[in-house]
């Protein structure tokens, strides 16, 4: 298995798996917070809603559209 960092914690991954699926399967249902502070999570799973935004290696991306690869560093604003 390969590893990535999610909010500074190591996590084993399957190369190419969807980052959103990995987050959901590992107890991270909230990826970010709205401007009012409400928990937000990916709704559509295909890149239309933009609710699953996370920061990967310093760039903001949609978790549902991002495949996992070894060594990536992922930060959610729902730490």
N, C-alpha and C positions, 0 to 999 in steps of 0.2 A: 504494500500500500504506500501511497504517496502522502505528503503532508502539506498543509497550508496553515496560516495563522488567521484566526477569526477573533477580532477584538483582543489580539495579543496572546490568545491561547491556541496551542497546536491542535489540529484536527486532521484525522486521516480521511483521505478522499479516494474516489475512483477517478482516474484521469478522464476528463471530458464530461463528467456528470454536471448537470445544471447546478449552479451555485444556489439558486432559490430552493431547489429540492434538498440540497445538503443542509441549508439553514433550517428549513422546516423540519426535516427528519432529526435534527440534533437540538431541538428545543429552543429555536430562535424564531418564533412566529412573527415577532415584530422586527422589521428591518429599519424603520425610521419613525419619527414623530411628525405630525402635521404642525403648522404654525400655532395652532391652539393647544398642542401638546397631546393630541389623540394618537394612539398606537396605529401604525399603518403597516400593511403587508401587501405583497403581491396579490392582485385579484384576478387578473386575466391570464397570467402565465404565458403570455405571448408578446409582451413588449408594448402593449398599447396604453396601459393605465399609468405606468411610471411610478407605481406605489412601492416597488421593491428596490428602489435606488439604494446602492451601497457604494463605498469607496474601495476600489481595488487598485493596489499599487499606486495610490495617489490620484486616480481618475475616477470620477463618478460614472457608474454604469448601472444597468438594470440587471439584477441578479438572475432573472428568468432567461436572459439572453446571453449569459456569461457562462462558459464552460470552465470547469476547475482545471488547474494545472499546478504541478508541484512548485512550491515556493511562493505562491501568491499570498499577499497580505490583504486581508479583508477587514474593513471597519464599518460597522453599522452605527447609526446615531442613537440606537436603542441599547446602549451598553449597560 
